[in-house]
Amino acid sequence: KFSQSKAKDQIQKICQAYVDDGVVLSEDGDSLPSDKYAELEQTTGASEDGSTLVINPNWAKNGCDDVNNPTAMDFKAVGVEKCQGYFMQAVDGCGEFDNPNGDEYWKWGGQNRAACVFWNVNAQ
């Protein structure tokens, strides 16, 4: 399990890096460099038991929900806030929920399919 607020902070850092670097995911094979963002995408600081929190986007044409069928995800064009929102949908589902028991570490993660990308956030 992981902390919602710590995951959100880490996601903000990842999205900022993607935007600053002009990362583009596309169906033509452009993807994230395999190791450039590894430290941001795999962190132990957000998980209850020291397990790794893995955060990453993956191009997925079958994940397209846009009638325009975009061929790329340009993070600079999307911006940090929208990027963070896509990832947080994987964490929170349809809304930002508070844990009824008041625990800090209670999220399990998931996947959000939006804009031809699978937005993954999982504790492993």
All heavy atoms as an XYZ file, in Angstrom:
952
protein
N       0.849     -1.181      0.000
C       0.000      0.000      0.000
C       0.892      1.240      0.000
O       2.033      1.188      0.439
C      -0.900      0.008      1.225
C      -1.862     -1.162      1.266
C      -2.764     -1.091      2.463
C      -1.984     -1.576      3.674
N      -2.794     -1.700      4.865
N       0.329      2.350     -0.471
C       1.124      3.567     -0.504
C       0.296      4.775     -0.089
O      -0.919      4.723     -0.003
C       1.751      3.781     -1.881
C       0.768      3.927     -3.011
C       0.238      5.165     -3.341
C       0.384      2.832     -3.748
C      -0.654      5.306     -4.377
C      -0.508      2.957     -4.804
C      -1.035      4.201     -5.116
N       0.997      5.856      0.175
C       0.388      7.100      0.607
C      -0.109      7.884     -0.602
O       0.655      8.152     -1.532
C       1.419      7.934      1.368
O       1.009      9.275      1.486
N      -1.361      8.276     -0.564
C      -1.949      9.056     -1.644
C      -1.188     10.376     -1.830
O      -0.842     10.751     -2.946
C      -3.416      9.323     -1.330
C      -4.126     10.180     -2.358
C      -5.513     10.565     -1.890
O      -5.714     10.859     -0.714
N      -6.464     10.549     -2.792
N      -0.918     11.080     -0.750
C      -0.268     12.391     -0.857
C       1.177     12.270     -1.330
O       1.646     13.085     -2.129
C      -0.341     13.155      0.469
O       0.357     12.466      1.485
N       1.884     11.255     -0.875
C       3.267     11.066     -1.315
C       3.317     10.649     -2.780
O       4.201     11.067     -3.529
C       3.984     10.047     -0.433
C       4.264     10.577      0.960
C       4.955      9.560      1.829
C       5.189     10.112      3.225
N       5.844      9.133      4.096
N       2.358      9.822     -3.197
C       2.283      9.437     -4.603
C       1.989     10.665     -5.464
O       2.602     10.862     -6.518
C       1.210      8.376     -4.808
N       1.096     11.505     -5.010
C       0.745     12.716     -5.757
C       1.963     13.629     -5.910
O       2.190     14.180     -6.992
C      -0.395     13.456     -5.055
C      -0.952     14.608     -5.848
C      -2.176     15.191     -5.156
C      -2.795     16.296     -5.997
N      -4.022     16.809     -5.386
N       2.742     13.771     -4.854
C       3.964     14.584     -4.923
C       4.949     14.004     -5.927
O       5.558     14.731     -6.710
C       4.632     14.678     -3.556
C       3.834     15.499     -2.555
O       2.926     16.248     -2.971
O       4.128     15.385     -1.344
N       5.108     12.685     -5.910
C       6.039     12.031     -6.837
C       5.540     12.146     -8.276
O       6.324     12.375     -9.203
C       6.239     10.569     -6.447
C       7.369      9.889     -7.171
C       8.732     10.468     -6.810
O       8.920     11.076     -5.763
N       9.699     10.289     -7.684
N       4.254     12.003     -8.470
C       3.663     12.141     -9.801
C       3.883     13.550    -10.334
O       4.202     13.737    -11.509
C       2.161     11.771     -9.767
C       2.011     10.257     -9.586
C       1.443     12.260    -11.013
C       0.612      9.812     -9.231
N       3.767     14.549     -9.483
C       4.000     15.930     -9.912
C       5.442     16.086    -10.408
O       5.686     16.727    -11.438
C       3.707     16.898     -8.765
C       3.669     18.359     -9.170
C       5.036     19.013     -9.256
O       5.964     18.652     -8.532
N       5.175     19.969    -10.145
N       6.392     15.497     -9.712
C       7.802     15.568    -10.119
C       8.019     14.880    -11.470
O       8.757     15.381    -12.325
C       8.696     14.913     -9.058
C       8.763     15.664     -7.760
C       9.572     14.888     -6.736
C       9.471     15.519     -5.371
N      10.111     14.694     -4.330
N       7.388     13.727    -11.645
C       7.519     12.993    -12.905
C       6.928     13.810    -14.052
O       7.559     13.974    -15.099
C       6.821     11.621    -12.801
C       7.597     10.714    -11.856
C       6.659     10.976    -14.172
C       6.843      9.464    -11.470
N       5.732     14.318    -13.863
C       5.086     15.094    -14.921
C       5.905     16.339    -15.258
O       6.043     16.689    -16.436
C       3.665     15.469    -14.516
S       2.525     14.062    -14.500
N       6.457     16.986    -14.245
C       7.285     18.169    -14.492
C       8.503     17.798    -15.334
O       8.855     18.513    -16.268
C       7.730     18.801    -13.172
C       8.433     20.137    -13.355
C       7.493     21.203    -13.879
O       6.493     21.519    -13.247
N       7.803     21.767    -15.043
N       9.118     16.671    -15.036
C      10.282     16.226    -15.810
C       9.892     15.914    -17.253
O      10.600     16.297    -18.197
C      10.915     14.999    -15.157
N       8.762     15.234    -17.455
C       8.298     14.920    -18.809
C       8.037     16.201    -19.605
O       8.382     16.299    -20.779
C       7.017     14.097    -18.786
C       7.108     12.699    -18.211
C       5.955     12.023    -17.851
C       8.318     12.043    -18.036
C       5.985     10.734    -17.336
C       8.370     10.758    -17.524
C       7.203     10.112    -17.176
O       7.245      8.839    -16.666
N       7.389     17.174    -18.966
C       7.074     18.445    -19.632
C       8.358     19.211    -19.940
O       8.555     19.685    -21.063
C       6.110     19.290    -18.767
C       5.996     20.714    -19.300
C       4.733     18.628    -18.711
N       9.242     19.323    -18.952
C      10.496     20.064    -19.141
C      11.339     19.477    -20.267
O      11.979     20.208    -21.018
C      11.314     20.082    -17.856
C      10.707     20.961    -16.771
O       9.769     21.738    -17.064
O      11.176     20.862    -15.620
N      11.321     18.144    -20.380
C      12.143     17.468    -21.382
C      11.432     17.296    -22.730
O      12.008     16.765    -23.671
C      12.589     16.097    -20.873
C      13.580     16.211    -19.724
O      14.065     17.326    -19.438
O      13.871     15.169    -19.107
N      10.169     17.708    -22.806
C       9.429     17.588    -24.062
C       9.199     16.158    -24.492
O       9.231     15.836    -25.679
N       8.920     15.282    -23.535
C       8.690     13.868    -23.844
C       7.439     13.710    -24.704
O       6.419     14.362    -24.477
C       8.549     13.050    -22.537
C       8.057     11.640    -22.814
C       9.869     13.018    -21.792
N       7.546     12.846    -25.711
C       6.424     12.520    -26.586
C       6.318     10.999    -26.668
O       7.278     10.321    -27.009
C       6.622     13.090    -28.011
C       5.488     12.653    -28.928
C       6.744     14.608    -27.971
N       5.149     10.472    -26.346
C       4.852      9.052    -26.554
C       4.055      8.966    -27.847
O       3.187      9.801    -28.093
C       3.995      8.488    -25.425
C       4.587      8.420    -24.033
C       3.535      7.869    -23.066
C       5.815      7.569    -23.999
N       4.325      7.941    -28.657
C       3.549      7.840    -29.895
C       3.438      6.410    -30.378
O       4.182      5.530    -29.962
C       4.183      8.689    -30.985
O       5.311      8.047    -31.531
N       2.518      6.229    -31.307
C       2.327      4.924    -31.905
C       3.457      4.584    -32.866
O       3.603      3.452    -33.277
C       0.984      4.854    -32.618
C       0.844      5.775    -33.796
C      -0.541      5.689    -34.413
O      -1.275      4.721    -34.152
O      -0.897      6.613    -35.156
N       4.270      5.568    -33.217
C       5.398      5.336    -34.117
C       6.628      4.798    -33.399
O       7.687      4.677    -33.987
C       5.778      6.626    -34.848
C       4.663      7.101    -35.759
O       3.927      6.239    -36.290
O       4.523      8.318    -35.927
N       6.479      4.524    -32.107
C       7.570      3.907    -31.380
C       8.311      4.818    -30.427
O       9.154      4.360    -29.675
N       8.025      6.124    -30.452
C       8.665      6.996    -29.479
C       8.146      6.638    -28.099
O       6.957      6.453    -27.896
C       8.342      8.472    -29.759
C       8.928      8.958    -31.067
O       9.856      8.307    -31.563
O       8.458      9.985    -31.574
N       9.049      6.505    -27.173
C       8.633      6.203    -25.816
C       9.644      6.802    -24.861
O      10.622      7.422    -25.264
C       8.517      4.692    -25.603
O       9.769      4.080    -25.819
N       9.405      6.596    -23.610
C      10.312      7.144    -22.606
C      11.650      6.424    -22.664
O      11.689      5.213    -22.848
C       9.712      6.976    -21.210
C       8.405      7.706    -20.958
C       7.837      7.290    -19.610
C       8.603      9.193    -21.006
N      12.735      7.158    -22.481
C      14.033      6.478    -22.374
C      13.967      5.466    -21.234
O      13.397      5.752    -20.183
C      14.999      7.607    -22.062
C      14.313      8.848    -22.519
C      12.840      8.599    -22.353
N      14.532      4.303    -21.430
C      14.361      3.216    -20.472
C      14.920      3.505    -19.091
O      14.460      2.948    -18.118
C      14.987      1.937    -21.014
O      16.365      2.135    -21.223
N      15.912      4.374    -18.988
C      16.496      4.598    -17.666
C      16.531      6.057    -17.230
O      16.796      6.340    -16.071
C      17.911      4.015    -17.613
C      18.828      4.633    -18.657
O      18.362      5.413    -19.506
O      20.029      4.324    -18.608
N      16.245      6.982    -18.107
C      16.370      8.401    -17.765
C      15.477      8.791    -16.598
O      15.868      9.583    -15.749
C      16.058      9.278    -18.971
C      16.219     10.743    -18.663
C      16.139     11.610    -19.873
C      16.414     13.058    -19.481
N      16.410     13.934    -20.634
N      14.264      8.251    -16.533
C      13.309      8.633    -15.501
C      13.117      7.552    -14.437
O      12.212      7.646    -13.618
C      11.964      8.981    -16.151
C      12.098     10.071    -17.177
C      12.164      9.765    -18.535
C      12.196     11.398    -16.793
C      12.302     10.773    -19.483
C      12.348     12.411    -17.734
C      12.401     12.081    -19.083
O      12.548     13.070    -20.010
N      13.960      6.534    -14.461
C      13.784      5.387    -13.558
C      13.733      5.789    -12.091
O      12.917      5.268    -11.330
C      14.886      4.361    -13.789
N      14.570      6.718    -11.696
C      14.594      7.120    -10.281
C      13.290      7.796     -9.874
O      12.815      7.623     -8.753
C      15.769      8.057    -10.020
C      15.995      8.323     -8.545
C      17.265      9.116     -8.302
O      18.315      8.752     -8.855
O      17.188     10.105     -7.552
N      12.690      8.544    -10.788
C      11.412      9.191    -10.504
C      10.255      8.202    -10.584
O       9.314      8.264     -9.799
C      11.158     10.335    -11.491
C      12.027     11.574    -11.347
C      11.789     12.525    -12.518
C      11.755     12.279    -10.032
N      10.316      7.292    -11.545
C       9.211      6.368    -11.787
C       9.165      5.191    -10.811
O       8.132      4.540    -10.694
C       9.287      5.819    -13.211
C       9.044      6.876    -14.254
C       9.238      6.375    -15.663
O       9.926      5.355    -15.866
O       8.704      7.006    -16.563
N      10.268      4.928    -10.148
C      10.316      3.822     -9.192
C      10.901      4.343     -7.891
O      12.097      4.574     -7.791
C      11.165      2.678     -9.742
C      10.603      2.118    -11.020
C      11.431      0.984    -11.572
O      12.139      0.302    -10.845
N      11.345      0.770    -12.867
N      10.045      4.522     -6.914
C      10.478      5.108     -5.657
C       9.988      4.279     -4.478
O       8.946      3.641     -4.563
C       9.979      6.564     -5.525
O      10.465      7.131     -4.320
C       8.463      6.640     -5.560
N      10.735      4.284     -3.412
C      10.324      3.561     -2.201
C       9.801      4.516     -1.137
O       9.317      4.083     -0.112
C      11.492      2.744     -1.616
O      12.585      3.624     -1.355
C      11.911      1.644     -2.561
N       9.880      5.808     -1.376
C       9.493      6.785     -0.363
C       8.012      6.933     -0.117
O       7.612      7.590      0.834
N       7.170      6.334     -0.939
C       5.730      6.523     -0.796
C       5.011      5.293     -0.256
O       3.823      5.348      0.030
C       5.124      6.919     -2.137
N       5.722      4.182     -0.118
C       5.082      2.930      0.269
C       5.263      2.625      1.746
O       6.302      2.911      2.337
C       5.646      1.773     -0.558
O       5.394      2.001     -1.921
N       4.270      1.998      2.291
C       4.232      1.680      3.719
C       5.366      0.754      4.147
O       6.024      0.988      5.145
C       2.886      1.022      4.037
C       2.731      0.571      5.459
C       1.383     -0.063      5.699
O       0.870     -0.788      4.829
O       0.838      0.181      6.781
N       5.609     -0.287      3.391
C       6.564     -1.313      3.810
C       7.885     -1.234      3.049
O       8.665     -2.176      3.050
C       5.950     -2.694      3.625
C       5.559     -2.974      2.182
O       5.776     -2.099      1.322
O       5.024     -4.065      1.922
N       8.132     -0.099      2.382
C       9.365      0.042      1.630
C       9.312     -0.574      0.246
O      10.302     -0.586     -0.473
N       8.144     -1.092     -0.123
C       8.025     -1.646     -1.476
C       8.101     -0.505     -2.494
O       7.963      0.659     -2.161
C       6.726     -2.436     -1.634
O       5.610     -1.617     -1.398
N       8.323     -0.860     -3.715
C       8.514      0.128     -4.766
C       7.179      0.619     -5.314
O       6.302     -0.185     -5.622
C       9.343     -0.485     -5.913
O      10.588     -0.932     -5.382
C       9.605      0.531     -7.005
N       7.057      1.918     -5.429
C       5.913      2.518     -6.100
C       6.344      2.778     -7.535
O       7.315      3.491     -7.778
C       5.500      3.822     -5.426
C       4.300      4.543     -6.047
C       3.040      3.682     -5.933
C       4.088      5.884     -5.381
N       5.665      2.153     -8.483
C       6.009      2.274     -9.895
C       4.963      3.152    -10.575
O       3.768      2.878    -10.515
C       6.068      0.887    -10.580
C       6.393      1.031    -12.057
C       7.090      0.000     -9.883
N       5.454      4.215    -11.227
C       4.593      5.190    -11.884
C       5.092      5.339    -13.315
O       6.243      5.714    -13.517
C       4.671      6.553    -11.173
C       4.342      6.414     -9.684
C       3.764      7.571    -11.849
C       4.718      7.613     -8.845
N       4.242      5.021    -14.293
C       4.680      5.216    -15.676
C       3.512      5.259    -16.646
O       2.471      4.678    -16.407
C       5.694      4.150    -16.110
C       5.144      2.758    -16.047
O       4.002      2.517    -16.406
N       5.944      1.829    -15.603
N       3.715      5.976    -17.757
C       2.730      5.990    -18.829
C       3.189      5.080    -19.964
O       4.388      4.946    -20.206
C       2.767      7.454    -19.285
C       4.200      7.838    -19.101
C       4.704      7.038    -17.915
N       2.254      4.439    -20.629
C       2.584      3.600    -21.779
C       1.624      3.912    -22.913
O       0.403      3.920    -22.716
C       2.466      2.113    -21.424
C       3.503      1.688    -20.424
O       4.691      1.757    -20.707
N       3.064      1.277    -19.254
N       2.182      4.141    -24.111
C       1.336      4.369    -25.278
C       0.517      3.121    -25.545
O       1.039      2.007    -25.483
C       2.190      4.705    -26.509
C       1.332      4.942    -27.694
C       1.055      4.056    -28.686
C       0.578      6.112    -27.986
N       0.176      4.612    -29.594
C      -0.136      5.875    -29.179
C       0.419      7.343    -27.341
C      -0.974      6.822    -29.745
C      -0.410      8.280    -27.918
C      -1.096      8.021    -29.100
N      -0.742      3.298    -25.819
C      -1.616      2.161    -26.075
C      -2.718      2.591    -27.023
O      -3.701      3.195    -26.609
C      -2.205      1.644    -24.770
N      -2.539      2.303    -28.283
C      -3.537      2.702    -29.281
C      -4.912      2.173    -28.911
O      -5.917      2.856    -29.089
C      -3.120      2.194    -30.669
C      -4.014      2.684    -31.769
C      -3.921      4.188    -31.947
C      -4.772      4.637    -33.118
N      -4.913      6.073    -33.171
N      -4.957      0.974    -28.344
C      -6.263      0.435    -27.953
C      -6.817      1.147    -26.723
O      -7.925      0.883    -26.308
C      -6.213     -1.073    -27.734
C      -5.292     -1.468    -26.606
O      -4.504     -0.668    -26.107
N      -5.368     -2.717    -26.205
N      -6.045      2.064    -26.166
C      -6.521      2.868    -25.047
C      -7.106      4.196    -25.492
O      -7.463      5.021    -24.667
N      -7.187      4.410    -26.805
C      -7.690      5.681    -27.319
C      -9.168      5.844    -27.006
O      -9.973      4.965    -27.272
C      -7.472      5.788    -28.823
S      -5.743      6.008    -29.270
N      -9.492      6.988    -26.458
C     -10.884      7.302    -26.172
C     -11.274      8.612    -26.844
O     -12.351      9.126    -26.649
C     -11.126      7.382    -24.667
C     -10.202      8.387    -23.986
O      -9.398      9.044    -24.664
O     -10.292      8.510    -22.760
N     -10.393      9.147    -27.645
C     -10.601     10.427    -28.310
C     -11.097     10.169    -29.733
O     -10.499      9.399    -30.467
C      -9.278     11.196    -28.329
C      -9.436     12.631    -28.781
O     -10.184     12.857    -29.747
O      -8.815     13.510    -28.185
N     -12.157     10.814    -30.113
C     -12.708     10.607    -31.458
C     -11.722     11.040    -32.541
O     -11.822     10.594    -33.678
C     -14.050     11.354    -31.643
C     -15.110     10.750    -30.763
C     -13.894     12.838    -31.402
N     -10.763     11.893    -32.190
C      -9.765     12.328    -33.160
C      -8.650     11.299    -33.337
O      -7.807     11.451    -34.211
C      -9.153     13.667    -32.736
C     -10.198     14.758    -32.678
O     -11.110     14.793    -33.476
N     -10.058     15.640    -31.706
N      -8.628     10.280    -32.495
C      -7.585      9.254    -32.532
C      -6.185      9.855    -32.676
O      -5.533      9.726    -33.706
C      -7.841      8.251    -33.663
C      -8.993      7.341    -33.342
O      -9.159      6.932    -32.199
N      -9.789      7.030    -34.325
N      -5.710     10.512    -31.642
C      -4.379     11.114    -31.705
C      -3.305     10.047    -31.937
O      -3.497      8.881    -31.614
C      -4.211     11.765    -30.340
C      -5.188     11.075    -29.452
C      -6.313     10.630    -30.336
N      -2.210     10.459    -32.506
C      -1.119      9.533    -32.779
C       0.058      9.746    -31.830
O       1.064      9.065    -31.958
C      -0.633      9.686    -34.228
O      -0.227     11.038    -34.438
C      -1.730      9.315    -35.208
N      -0.079     10.685    -30.894
C       1.012     10.941    -29.953
C       0.493     11.635    -28.698
O      -0.558     12.272    -28.718
C       2.082     11.805    -30.615
N       1.259     11.494    -27.625
C       1.007     12.208    -26.376
C       2.213     13.111    -26.148
O       3.304     12.641    -25.843
C       0.854     11.223    -25.215
C       0.933     11.843    -23.825
S      -0.275     13.105    -23.469
C      -1.769     12.160    -23.434
N       2.023     14.401    -26.349
C       3.076     15.395    -26.169
C       2.910     16.005    -24.782
O       1.975     16.770    -24.539
C       2.960     16.464    -27.255
C       4.015     17.546    -27.148
O       4.702     17.640    -26.112
O       4.151     18.309    -28.119
N       3.794     15.645    -23.870
C       3.654     16.089    -22.492
C       3.778     17.603    -22.346
O       3.141     18.195    -21.481
C       4.656     15.373    -21.584
C       4.229     13.972    -21.271
C       4.615     12.926    -22.082
C       3.422     13.708    -20.187
C       4.198     11.635    -21.814
C       3.002     12.416    -19.905
C       3.393     11.375    -20.721
N       4.573     18.227    -23.194
C       4.703     19.688    -23.131
C       3.357     20.339    -23.454
O       2.962     21.310    -22.825
C       5.782     20.173    -24.089
C       6.233     21.592    -23.809
C       7.505     21.921    -24.550
C       8.643     21.421    -23.720
N       9.866     22.157    -23.805
N       2.647     19.792    -24.426
C       1.339     20.329    -24.802
C       0.282     20.021    -23.737
O      -0.611     20.822    -23.487
C       0.902     19.768    -26.150
N       0.383     18.860    -23.123
C      -0.581     18.445    -22.102
C      -0.405     19.250    -20.818
O      -1.376     19.662    -20.192
C      -0.448     16.936    -21.818
C      -1.236     16.531    -20.591
C      -0.907     16.146    -23.025
N       0.825     19.456    -20.410
C       1.106     20.223    -19.199
C       1.124     19.368    -17.944
O       0.601     18.250    -17.916
N       1.729     19.913    -16.916
C       1.923     19.186    -15.656
C       0.597     18.850    -14.979
O       0.383     17.722    -14.539
C       2.825     19.992    -14.691
C       2.904     19.324    -13.326
C       4.215     20.166    -15.281
N      -0.306     19.810    -14.909
C      -1.556     19.592    -14.176
C      -2.400     18.475    -14.783
O      -2.917     17.608    -14.074
C      -2.357     20.893    -14.118
C      -3.562     20.814    -13.208
C      -4.252     22.157    -13.057
O      -3.569     23.189    -12.941
O      -5.495     22.156    -13.049
N      -2.534     18.475    -16.093
C      -3.345     17.439    -16.750
C      -2.651     16.079    -16.669
O      -3.298     15.056    -16.450
C      -3.616     17.818    -18.198
C      -4.706     16.997    -18.828
C      -5.218     17.621    -20.104
C      -6.449     16.888    -20.573
N      -6.990     17.486    -21.792
N      -1.332     16.066    -16.842
C      -0.554     14.832    -16.688
C      -0.790     14.251    -15.297
O      -1.086     13.068    -15.142
C       0.926     15.136    -16.917
S       2.070     13.803    -16.487
N      -0.673     15.092    -14.289
C      -0.879     14.646    -12.913
C      -2.305     14.131    -12.717
O      -2.524     13.124    -12.052
C      -0.585     15.791    -11.944
C      -0.572     15.364    -10.497
C      -0.135     16.484     -9.568
O      -0.147     17.647     -9.918
N       0.266     16.123     -8.375
N      -3.253     14.788    -13.341
C      -4.647     14.347    -13.237
C      -4.871     12.966    -13.829
O      -5.587     12.145    -13.253
N      -4.247     12.695    -14.972
C      -4.363     11.367    -15.580
C      -3.817     10.290    -14.639
O      -4.433      9.238    -14.455
C      -3.607     11.300    -16.903
C      -4.269     11.971    -18.079
C      -3.523     12.758    -18.948
C      -5.625     11.802    -18.359
C      -4.109     13.368    -20.059
C      -6.217     12.404    -19.452
C      -5.450     13.184    -20.301
O      -6.040     13.776    -21.394
N      -2.646     10.541    -14.062
C      -2.067      9.562    -13.138
C      -2.921      9.411    -11.879
O      -3.117      8.300    -11.386
C      -0.646      9.968    -12.731
C       0.424      9.553    -13.687
C       1.225     10.505    -14.306
C       0.662      8.218    -13.961
C       2.236     10.136    -15.173
C       1.674      7.832    -14.831
C       2.463      8.792    -15.444
N      -3.427     10.518    -11.353
C      -4.198     10.447    -10.109
C      -5.518      9.719    -10.310
O      -6.052      9.155     -9.360
C      -4.410     11.844     -9.525
C      -3.130     12.445     -8.939
S      -2.283     11.380     -7.726
C      -3.479     11.365     -6.380
N      -6.035      9.678    -11.533
C      -7.231      8.869    -11.795
C      -6.930      7.404    -11.539
O      -7.803      6.652    -11.095
C      -7.703      9.060    -13.232
C      -8.546     10.278    -13.406
C     -10.027      9.941    -13.337
O     -10.686     10.036    -14.327
N     -10.558      9.559    -12.216
N      -5.695      6.982    -11.831
C      -5.306      5.598    -11.549
C      -5.240      5.348    -10.052
O      -5.496      4.243     -9.584
C      -3.953      5.287    -12.193
N      -4.902      6.378     -9.297
C      -4.811      6.261     -7.837
C      -6.195      6.347     -7.204
O      -6.548      5.552     -6.344
C      -3.896      7.373     -7.255
C      -3.937      7.369     -5.733
C      -2.476      7.217     -7.764
N      -6.991      7.322     -7.627
C      -8.237      7.635     -6.944
C      -9.502      7.132     -7.609
O     -10.575      7.223     -7.033
C      -8.369      9.159     -6.784
C      -7.339      9.720     -5.831
O      -6.972      9.022     -4.873
O      -6.900     10.858     -6.058
N      -9.396      6.651     -8.837
C     -10.608      6.249     -9.538
C     -11.390      7.476     -9.951
O     -10.846      8.396    -10.540
N     -12.627      7.530     -9.625
C     -13.485      8.631    -10.080
C     -13.410      9.882     -9.217
O     -13.950     10.910     -9.576
C     -14.941      8.162    -10.132
S     -15.183      6.855    -11.337
N     -12.797      9.817     -8.076
C     -12.735     10.993     -7.220
C     -11.606     10.882     -6.221
O     -11.024      9.825     -6.044
N     -11.276     11.984     -5.587
C     -10.225     11.971     -4.578
C     -10.849     11.559     -3.259
O     -11.583     12.314     -2.625
C      -9.591     13.358     -4.456
C      -8.375     13.353     -3.597
C      -7.586     14.640     -3.713
O      -7.642     15.295     -4.752
O      -6.906     14.963     -2.732
N     -10.578     10.330     -2.872
C     -11.206      9.769     -1.684
C     -10.293      9.883     -0.476
O      -9.092      9.755     -0.575
C     -11.543      8.286     -1.912
C     -12.424      8.059     -3.091
C     -11.936      7.443     -4.228
C     -13.737      8.478     -3.076
C     -12.743      7.226     -5.332
C     -14.554      8.262     -4.171
C     -14.057      7.645     -5.294
N     -10.894     10.113      0.675
C     -10.163     10.086      1.935
C     -10.390      8.731      2.573
O     -11.493      8.192      2.534
C     -10.655     11.185      2.878
C     -10.294     12.569      2.377
O      -9.198     12.719      1.811
O     -11.114     13.490      2.550
N      -9.342      8.202      3.154
C      -9.459      6.918      3.823
C     -10.343      7.074      5.053
O     -10.059      7.883      5.928
C      -8.075      6.417      4.225
C      -8.125      5.070      4.896
O      -9.184      4.488      5.083
N      -6.977      4.574      5.253
N     -11.386      6.294      5.158
C     -12.287      6.423      6.309
C     -11.625      6.060      7.641
O     -12.084      6.489      8.685
C     -13.430      5.465      5.975
C     -12.879      4.529      4.956
C     -11.812      5.280      4.214
N     -10.543      5.287      7.601
C      -9.872      4.909      8.844
C      -8.766      5.876      9.232
O      -8.148      5.725     10.272
C      -9.283      3.506      8.730
C     -10.365      2.464      8.540
O     -11.453      2.594      9.084
N     -10.082      1.452      7.745
N      -8.476      6.843      8.379
C      -7.459      7.837      8.684
C      -6.028      7.360      8.487
O      -5.090      8.050      8.882
N      -5.825      6.189      7.884
C      -4.475      5.688      7.651
C      -3.818      6.476      6.528
O      -4.469      6.876      5.569
C      -4.500      4.209      7.242
C      -5.047      3.316      8.339
O      -4.884      3.675      9.518
O      -5.623      2.271      8.001
N      -2.502      6.680      6.628
C      -1.780      7.364      5.555
C      -1.557      6.424      4.376
O      -1.652      6.817      3.218
C      -0.435      7.888      6.050
C       0.348      8.570      4.955
C       1.673      9.148      5.404
O       2.065      8.943      6.565
O       2.323      9.787      4.581
N      -1.237      5.168      4.672
C      -0.906      4.200      3.620
C      -2.100      3.278      3.383
O      -2.312      2.331      4.121
C       0.318      3.380      4.028
C       1.533      4.234      4.267
C       1.893      4.651      5.546
C       2.332      4.642      3.206
C       3.011      5.440      5.748
C       3.450      5.424      3.403
C       3.787      5.825      4.676
O       4.886      6.602      4.878
N      -2.866      3.574      2.340
C      -4.046      2.749      2.109
C      -4.387      2.584      0.630
O      -5.264      1.816      0.271
C      -5.239      3.318      2.857
C      -5.708      4.657      2.359
C      -5.099      5.858      2.551
C      -6.861      4.921      1.577
N      -5.811      6.846      1.937
C      -6.904      6.315      1.335
C      -7.877      4.124      1.067
C      -7.912      6.915      0.592
C      -8.888      4.723      0.329
C      -8.894      6.108      0.110
N      -3.682      3.265     -0.238
C      -3.945      3.142     -1.670
C      -3.201      1.949     -2.258
O      -2.082      1.637     -1.856
C      -3.512      4.413     -2.407
C      -4.388      5.621     -2.113
C      -5.744      5.446     -2.745
C      -6.588      6.691     -2.602
N      -7.825      6.624     -3.335
N      -3.819      1.301     -3.250
C      -3.206      0.161     -3.919
C      -2.763      0.502     -5.333
O      -1.910     -0.158     -5.889
C      -4.187     -1.013     -3.971
C      -4.426     -1.597     -2.629
C      -5.464     -1.336     -1.797
C      -3.594     -2.521     -1.929
N      -5.343     -2.037     -0.624
C      -4.195     -2.787     -0.688
C      -2.399     -3.158     -2.238
C      -3.641     -3.653      0.243
C      -1.859     -4.021     -1.309
C      -2.474     -4.261     -0.087
N      -3.374      1.499     -5.941
C      -2.989      1.896     -7.299
C      -3.895      1.311     -8.346
O      -4.940      0.741     -8.049
N      -3.470      1.492     -9.577
C      -4.268      0.991    -10.674
C      -3.803      1.559    -11.990
O      -2.664      2.003    -12.133
N      -4.724      1.575    -12.935
C      -4.411      2.028    -14.280
C      -5.571      2.875    -14.791
O      -6.729      2.516    -14.608
C      -4.195      0.819    -15.191
C      -3.818      1.159    -16.606
C      -3.651     -0.099    -17.428
O      -4.627     -0.704    -17.854
N      -2.407     -0.507    -17.637
N      -5.225      3.974    -15.413
C      -6.209      4.827    -16.056
C      -5.941      4.792    -17.557
O      -4.802      4.973    -17.985
C      -6.088      6.269    -15.536
C      -7.033      7.220    -16.231
O      -8.120      6.844    -16.667
N      -6.623      8.471    -16.341
N      -6.972      4.557    -18.327
C      -6.846      4.576    -19.778
C      -7.434      5.885    -20.279
O      -8.632      6.131    -20.141
C      -7.612      3.410    -20.381
C      -7.478      3.329    -21.890
C      -8.470      2.372    -22.425
N      -9.774      3.060    -22.441
C     -10.870      2.578    -22.981
N     -10.879      1.385    -23.507
N     -11.979      3.255    -22.970
N      -6.559      6.754    -20.817
C      -7.016      8.042    -21.327
C      -6.037      8.565    -22.358
O      -4.825      8.405    -22.211
C      -7.155      9.046    -20.180
N      -6.555      9.199    -23.392
C      -5.749      9.876    -24.415
C      -4.706      8.944    -25.041
O      -3.563      9.345    -25.260
C      -5.091     11.114    -23.829
N      -5.100      7.719    -25.308
C      -4.233      6.716    -25.955
C      -3.040      6.305    -25.095
O      -2.019      5.837    -25.609
C      -3.745      7.195    -27.314
S      -5.082      7.512    -28.487
N      -3.160      6.487    -23.809
C      -2.078      6.133    -22.883
C      -2.674      5.357    -21.722
O      -3.780      5.648    -21.262
C      -1.358      7.407    -22.364
C      -0.349      7.066    -21.285
C      -0.691      8.154    -23.515
N      -1.942      4.357    -21.251
C      -2.253      3.713    -19.988
C      -1.392      4.383    -18.931
O      -0.162      4.358    -19.018
C      -1.965      2.208    -20.030
C      -2.942      1.423    -20.850
C      -2.499      0.452    -21.727
C      -4.308      1.633    -20.748
C      -3.390     -0.293    -22.486
C      -5.213      0.908    -21.508
C      -4.746     -0.058    -22.376
N      -2.025      4.996    -17.950
C      -1.355      5.710    -16.862
C      -1.327      4.754    -15.670
O      -2.357      4.493    -15.076
C      -2.133      6.994    -16.540
C      -2.342      7.863    -17.740
C      -3.346      7.752    -18.654
C      -1.520      8.935    -18.168
N      -3.206      8.705    -19.620
C      -2.089      9.452    -19.348
C      -0.348      9.522    -17.659
C      -1.523     10.531    -20.036
C       0.199     10.586    -18.336
C      -0.382     11.081    -19.504
N      -0.163      4.247    -15.327
C      -0.012      3.196    -14.314
C       0.595      3.722    -13.032
O       1.635      4.409    -13.063
C       0.892      2.087    -14.859
C       0.370      1.517    -16.159
O      -0.660      0.861    -16.180
N       1.079      1.768    -17.257
N      -0.011      3.362    -11.910
C       0.532      3.670    -10.588
C       0.268      2.452     -9.717
O      -0.885      2.114     -9.444
C      -0.155      4.904     -9.962
C       0.454      5.231     -8.593
C      -0.090      6.123    -10.874
N       1.345      1.772     -9.296
C       1.185      0.541     -8.532
C       2.304      0.356     -7.522
O       3.456      0.654     -7.813
C       1.188     -0.674     -9.473
C      -0.022     -0.684    -10.371
O      -1.121     -0.900     -9.924
N       0.207     -0.429    -11.646
N       1.957     -0.179     -6.387
C       2.955     -0.582     -5.393
C       3.333     -2.029     -5.692
O       2.469     -2.870     -5.899
C       2.392     -0.465     -3.985
N       4.638     -2.286     -5.738
C       5.095     -3.642     -6.059
C       6.114     -4.113     -5.045
O       6.881     -3.382     -4.534
C       5.716     -3.683     -7.445
C       4.733     -3.293     -8.512
C       5.348     -3.320     -9.916
O       6.541     -3.453    -10.083
N       4.498     -3.185    -10.900
